[in-house]
Amino acid sequence: MFFVKYGELFLIFCRTGMIFAYFCSKQIIFFRQFFTGMNYLLFDPIDIRENLLPLTYFRPVSEIRSGILTLKEKWEHFLQTGVSVITESYLQEKFPAIYTDDNIYINASLFPDNELVNEISKLKSGEKLYKQNILLAFRSDKIYRKNLFDAEGIRKNYGKQIDGIFNVYDVFLKNAGQIIKDFNIVTNGKKSLPLPASNTVIGKHPVFIEPGAKVEAVIFNTEQAPVYVGKNVVILEGSMIRGPFAALEGSVVKMGAKIYGGTTLGPASKVGGEIKNVVFFGNANKGHDGYLGDSVISEWCNLGAGTNNSNLKNNYSNVKLWNYPEKKFIDTGLQFCGMIMGDHSKCGIDTMFNTGTVVGVSSNIFGGGYQPKFFPSFKWGGQEFTDYQFDKAMEVATSVMKRRKINFDKTEQKIFKQVYKLSKSKEN
């Protein structure tokens, strides 16, 4: 694992120049071949990627977080090596793909398990593994950047069940189970810090505390599942938390928060109020009172004080949710479904979101009454909205990231501009 970690560091430095990037890629390839003899790439299935909008505007499918780990991190654990990704061209500079003369392409939307990994490892060059019409994996000495379904190969059928993130609501729907599975991965072989005496634990499952975390006067209920508290997390006094729950590095739970099971706080997220079964990807804020349930909040989002969402219809019927490929609302089959919010979107104080609301990326929402159930990207307003000026949106993104000491560099700017263009074509 020493070499894998340093290989990923090489990948970060690769952005500094083409020559150095070539050198870095060769180093990572060497480490992978030395330890495994194989090179793994996670590819975005086009249909699933479209289903996962707006969550995939700013990231590959493999960077979606469900549980404690992202899909990419899950695969790296099961494969015991680093992986790269094949995604849309405008994202590829930030998330580069690395090829060798022996590549195993894996469907990025899948949750890995031992049976699936074992079957993939048996593939010979030119063999494709399918579950019905879903391409699971493909081994080849050829380089594919897209259209893996069109590649020639010998079909093999996978006889066991598969699971993964195929729709936006899968992220929160499967989050509780994934927290429990990921908990065993991230805590294996490690020892928790002692929980200060001011805290109360009810239940048989553990509360695992990483170094640097500060947790005082909190009530944990672990009757159903464990609680994971990452490095440098702060959970303030009076908070009540039920497992399964995960707070990742640098996240903050404010005083008196009420958090139900199935909730993940991505890195550097800040939350308060009442939360149930919500996934925050990271660097997002819901810092005040208000209810949020059965929802997904992407990076760089901010929910104003008193923001509330509905996750259950008054007539208890199935929730319909906006679908980007279909360009219409589709039946999710779910009775509980709250809100999906894309990156860089924000809302003002006392904003009310209806059951099954989808908010695009980089929108600013405010005003009285319930907001539209589909709020497009780069818009400004409420029941009546106008275009959000692109330059203003860029300024806000720059300021928000700067507050977290993250540079809105040229790579991020290019992605932002491309997403702006892409959203216009997909949402008009």
C-alpha positions in Angstrom: 0.0 0.0 0.0 3.0 2.3 0.5 3.6 2.5 -3.2 -0.1 2.9 -4.1 -0.4 5.9 -1.8 2.7 7.6 -3.3 1.5 6.7 -6.7 -1.6 8.7 -6.1 0.5 11.6 -4.9 2.4 11.4 -8.2 -0.9 11.7 -10.0 -1.6 15.0 -8.2 1.7 16.5 -9.2 1.0 15.4 -12.8 -1.0 18.5 -13.5 2.1 20.7 -13.4 3.2 19.8 -16.9 3.1 17.3 -19.8 6.6 16.0 -19.4 6.2 15.5 -15.7 2.8 14.0 -16.3 4.3 11.4 -18.5 6.9 10.6 -15.9 4.2 10.3 -13.2 2.0 8.0 -15.3 4.9 5.7 -15.9 5.6 5.6 -12.1 2.0 4.7 -11.3 2.0 2.1 -14.1 5.2 0.6 -12.8 3.8 0.2 -9.2 0.6 -1.3 -10.4 2.3 -3.8 -12.7 4.9 -4.7 -10.1 2.3 -5.5 -7.4 -0.7 -6.8 -9.5 0.3 -7.2 -13.1 -2.9 -5.4 -14.1 -4.1 -1.9 -14.8 -7.6 -1.0 -13.7 -9.8 1.8 -15.0 -13.3 2.7 -13.9 -15.4 3.8 -16.8 -18.6 5.9 -16.7 -21.5 4.1 -18.4 -23.1 6.8 -20.5 -26.7 5.9 -19.7 -26.1 5.7 -15.9 -24.0 8.9 -16.0 -26.9 10.8 -17.6 -29.3 9.3 -15.0 -27.0 10.6 -12.2 -27.2 14.3 -13.3 -26.9 16.8 -11.8 -24.5 14.9 -9.5 -22.1 14.0 -12.4 -21.7 17.5 -13.9 -18.6 18.1 -11.9 -17.3 14.6 -11.3 -17.0 11.1 -12.7 -19.4 8.5 -11.5 -16.5 6.9 -9.5 -16.3 10.1 -7.3 -19.8 9.7 -6.0 -19.8 9.0 -2.2 -22.3 6.5 -0.8 -21.4 5.3 2.7 -18.0 6.5 4.0 -16.0 5.9 0.8 -16.5 7.0 -2.8 -17.0 4.3 -5.4 -13.4 4.7 -6.5 -12.1 4.3 -2.9 -14.2 1.2 -2.5 -12.7 -0.4 -5.7 -9.2 0.5 -4.6 -9.7 -1.3 -1.4 -11.1 -4.5 -3.0 -8.5 -4.5 -5.8 -5.7 -3.5 -3.3 -4.2 -1.0 -5.8 -4.8 2.4 -7.2 -7.2 2.9 -10.1 -7.8 5.6 -12.7 -11.0 6.7 -14.4 -12.5 7.1 -17.9 -15.0 9.9 -17.9 -16.1 12.9 -20.0 -13.3 14.7 -21.9 -13.8 18.0 -20.0 -13.2 16.2 -16.7 -10.3 14.0 -17.9 -7.6 16.6 -17.1 -8.6 16.6 -13.4 -9.2 12.9 -13.4 -6.7 11.4 -15.8 -6.9 7.9 -17.3 -3.8 5.7 -17.3 -3.4 2.8 -19.8 -0.9 0.0 -20.2 -0.8 -3.0 -22.5 -3.1 -5.0 -20.1 -6.2 -3.0 -19.0 -9.2 -4.1 -17.1 -12.1 -1.7 -17.6 -14.7 -1.8 -14.7 -18.2 -0.2 -14.6 -17.7 2.7 -12.2 -21.3 2.6 -10.9 -21.0 -0.8 -9.2 -20.3 -1.6 -5.6 -17.4 -4.1 -5.4 -17.6 -7.3 -3.5 -15.3 -10.3 -3.2 -17.3 -12.4 -5.6 -17.4 -9.8 -8.4 -13.7 -8.9 -8.0 -12.8 -12.6 -8.1 -14.8 -13.0 -11.4 -13.2 -9.9 -12.9 -9.8 -11.2 -12.0 -10.5 -14.4 -14.1 -11.2 -12.4 -17.3 -8.8 -13.1 -20.2 -7.9 -10.5 -22.7 -10.8 -9.9 -25.0 -13.4 -11.1 -22.6 -16.4 -9.0 -21.4 -18.4 -9.7 -18.2 -22.1 -9.0 -18.4 -25.1 -9.1 -16.0 -28.0 -9.2 -18.5 -27.5 -6.1 -20.6 -25.1 -4.4 -18.1 -21.4 -4.4 -19.0 -19.6 -5.1 -15.7 -16.0 -5.4 -16.9 -13.8 -5.8 -20.0 -10.2 -6.9 -20.3 -8.2 -5.8 -23.3 -4.7 -4.7 -24.4 -6.4 -1.9 -26.4 -7.0 1.6 -25.3 -10.7 2.6 -25.1 -11.7 6.1 -24.1 -15.4 5.6 -24.9 -17.8 3.2 -26.4 -16.7 0.1 -24.5 -20.0 -1.5 -25.3 -19.1 -1.3 -29.0 -15.7 -3.0 -28.5 -15.5 -6.6 -29.8 -15.1 -9.2 -27.2 -16.2 -12.7 -25.9 -19.3 -12.4 -23.7 -19.3 -14.0 -20.3 -22.4 -13.9 -18.0 -22.2 -13.1 -14.3 -24.6 -15.3 -12.3 -24.7 -13.5 -9.0 -26.4 -10.3 -7.9 -24.9 -6.9 -8.5 -25.5 -3.6 -6.7 -24.5 0.0 -7.2 -25.5 3.6 -7.9 -27.7 3.6 -10.9 -30.0 6.5 -10.1 -29.6 9.7 -8.1 -31.8 8.5 -5.3 -29.7 5.3 -4.9 -27.1 7.5 -3.2 -29.2 8.2 -0.1 -31.3 5.0 -0.4 -28.3 2.7 -0.1 -26.3 4.9 2.2 -27.1 3.3 5.5 -26.0 -0.2 4.3 -22.8 1.3 2.7 -21.8 3.0 5.9 -22.0 -0.3 7.7 -19.9 -2.0 5.1 -17.4 0.8 4.8 -17.1 1.1 8.6 -15.5 -2.4 8.6 -13.1 -1.3 5.9 -11.9 2.0 7.4 -11.6 0.7 10.9 -10.0 -2.7 10.2 -6.8 -3.1 12.2 -7.1 0.3 13.8 -7.9 1.3 17.4 -10.4 4.0 18.2 -9.5 6.9 20.5 -11.3 6.7 23.8 -14.6 8.5 23.9 -14.6 11.3 26.6 -16.7 10.7 29.7 -19.0 13.6 28.9 -20.6 11.5 26.1 -23.4 9.0 26.3 -23.5 5.8 24.2 -26.7 3.7 24.0 -26.4 0.4 22.1 -24.1 -2.5 21.3 -22.3 -1.2 18.2 -19.1 0.9 18.4 -18.4 4.6 18.1 -15.1 4.9 16.4 -13.1 8.1 16.9 -10.1 9.0 14.7 -7.2 11.2 15.9 -7.9 14.9 16.2 -11.6 14.6 16.7 -13.4 16.6 19.4 -16.6 15.1 20.7 -18.1 16.3 24.0 -21.5 15.9 25.6 -23.1 14.0 22.7 -25.7 11.3 22.8 -24.9 8.4 20.5 -27.5 5.6 19.8 -25.8 2.6 18.2 -28.5 0.0 18.7 -28.9 -0.4 14.9 -25.4 0.3 13.6 -22.0 1.9 14.3 -20.9 5.6 14.2 -17.7 6.7 12.5 -16.1 10.0 13.5 -13.2 10.9 11.2 -10.0 12.9 11.7 -10.4 16.5 13.1 -14.2 16.2 13.2 -15.9 18.4 15.7 -19.3 17.4 17.2 -20.5 20.0 19.6 -22.4 19.5 22.8 -26.1 18.6 22.9 -26.0 16.8 19.6 -28.0 13.5 19.3 -26.8 11.0 16.7 -28.1 7.6 15.6 -26.1 5.1 13.7 -25.3 4.3 11.0 -23.6 7.7 10.8 -20.3 8.9 9.3 -18.6 12.2 9.7 -15.5 12.6 7.5 -12.4 14.6 8.0 -12.8 18.2 9.1 -16.6 18.1 9.3 -18.6 19.9 12.0 -21.8 19.1 13.8 -23.2 22.2 15.5 -24.8 22.4 18.9 -28.0 20.5 19.5 -28.2 18.8 16.1 -30.5 15.9 15.7 -29.1 13.4 13.2 -30.9 10.1 12.3 -29.3 7.0 10.7 -28.1 6.8 7.2 -26.4 10.2 7.2 -22.9 10.9 5.8 -21.0 14.2 6.2 -18.4 14.4 3.5 -15.1 16.1 4.3 -15.3 19.7 5.7 -19.1 19.8 5.8 -20.9 21.7 8.5 -24.4 20.7 9.6 -27.0 21.6 12.2 -30.8 21.2 12.8 -32.6 18.0 12.0 -31.2 15.6 9.4 -32.3 12.1 8.3 -30.7 9.8 5.7 -28.7 12.5 3.9 -25.5 12.3 2.0 -23.3 15.5 1.9 -20.5 14.9 -0.6 -18.2 17.4 1.1 -17.5 21.1 1.6 -21.2 21.8 2.0 -23.1 23.7 4.7 -26.4 23.2 6.4 -25.3 25.0 9.5 -28.7 26.0 11.1 -32.1 24.7 12.2 -34.4 23.2 9.6 -35.3 19.7 8.4 -33.5 17.9 5.6 -34.4 14.2 4.9 -33.7 11.5 2.3 -31.5 13.9 0.2 -28.2 14.3 -1.5 -26.2 17.6 -1.3 -23.2 18.0 -3.6 -20.1 20.0 -3.0 -19.9 23.7 -2.4 -23.6 24.0 -1.5 -25.0 26.2 1.3 -28.5 26.0 2.8 -29.7 29.1 4.5 -31.1 29.2 8.1 -34.5 27.6 8.4 -34.4 25.7 5.1 -36.8 22.8 5.1 -37.6 20.0 2.7 -40.5 17.6 2.4 -39.6 14.0 1.9 -43.2 12.5 2.1 -46.2 13.5 0.1 -49.4 14.3 2.0 -51.3 11.5 0.1 -48.4 9.0 0.8 -48.1 8.2 -3.0 -44.8 7.5 -4.8 -42.5 10.4 -5.3 -41.8 11.5 -8.9 -38.3 13.0 -9.6 -37.0 15.0 -12.5 -34.9 12.8 -14.9 -32.4 14.5 -17.2 -32.3 11.9 -20.0 -36.1 11.7 -20.1 -36.6 15.5 -19.5 -39.6 14.8 -17.4 -40.6 13.6 -13.9 -40.5 9.8 -13.4 -41.9 7.6 -10.7 -39.1 6.6 -8.3 -41.2 3.9 -6.6 -40.2 5.6 -3.3 -42.5 6.9 -0.7 -39.7 8.9 0.9 -37.6 11.1 -1.3 -36.4 14.6 -0.5 -34.0 16.7 -2.5 -31.1 16.3 -4.9 -28.9 19.4 -5.1 -26.1 19.9 -7.6 -22.7 21.4 -6.9 -22.3 25.1 -6.1 -26.0 25.7 -5.6 -27.3 27.7 -2.6 -30.6 28.8 -1.0 -31.6 31.7 1.2 -33.1 31.6 4.7 -36.5 29.9 5.2 -36.4 28.3 1.8 -39.0 25.5 1.4 -38.4 22.6 -1.0 -41.2 20.2 -2.0 -41.1 16.4 -2.0 -38.8 15.1 -4.8 -37.0 18.4 -5.7 -34.0 18.4 -8.1 -31.8 21.5 -8.1 -29.2 21.8 -10.8 -25.7 23.2 -10.4 -24.7 26.8 -9.5 -28.2 28.1 -8.8 -29.2 30.6 -6.2 -32.7 30.1 -4.8 -34.7 32.4 -2.6 -38.2 33.6 -1.9 -41.4 32.6 -0.2 -43.5 29.5 -0.8 -42.5 26.2 -2.1 -39.8 26.2 -4.8 -40.2 24.5 -8.2 -39.7 20.7 -8.1 -37.1 21.1 -10.8 -34.8 24.1 -10.5 -32.4 24.3 -13.5 -28.7 25.0 -13.4 -27.3 28.6 -13.4 -30.6 30.2 -12.4 -31.4 33.0 -9.9 -34.7 33.5 -8.0 -37.5 31.3 -6.8 -41.0 30.7 -8.3 -39.9 33.0 -11.0 -36.2 32.8 -11.9 -33.8 34.4 -14.4 -30.4 33.4 -15.7 -27.6 33.6 -13.2 -24.9 35.7 -14.9 -21.9 33.4 -15.6 -19.3 35.8 -14.4 -21.1 36.3 -11.1 -21.4 32.5 -10.7 -17.6 32.2 -11.3 -16.9 34.9 -8.7 -19.0 33.2 -6.1 -17.4 29.8 -6.8 -13.9 31.4 -6.5 -14.8 33.1 -3.2 -16.4 30.0 -1.7 -13.5 27.7 -2.5 -11.0 30.4 -1.3 -12.6 30.3 2.1 -11.7 26.6 2.3 -8.2 27.4 1.1 -8.8 25.6 -2.2 -7.6 27.4 -5.4 -10.2 27.8 -8.2 -7.4 27.1 -10.7 -7.4 27.0 -14.5 -8.5 23.3 -14.5 -11.5 24.1 -12.3 -12.4 27.1 -14.3 -12.4 25.1 -17.6 -14.6 22.5 -16.0 -17.0 25.3 -14.7 -17.2 26.8 -18.2 -17.9 23.5 -19.9 -20.6 22.6 -17.3 -22.3 25.9 -18.0 -22.4 25.1 -21.7 -23.4 21.5 -21.1 -26.2 22.4 -18.7 -27.8 24.7 -21.3 -28.0 21.9 -23.9 -29.3 19.4 -21.4 -31.8 21.5 -19.6 -33.4 23.6 -22.3 
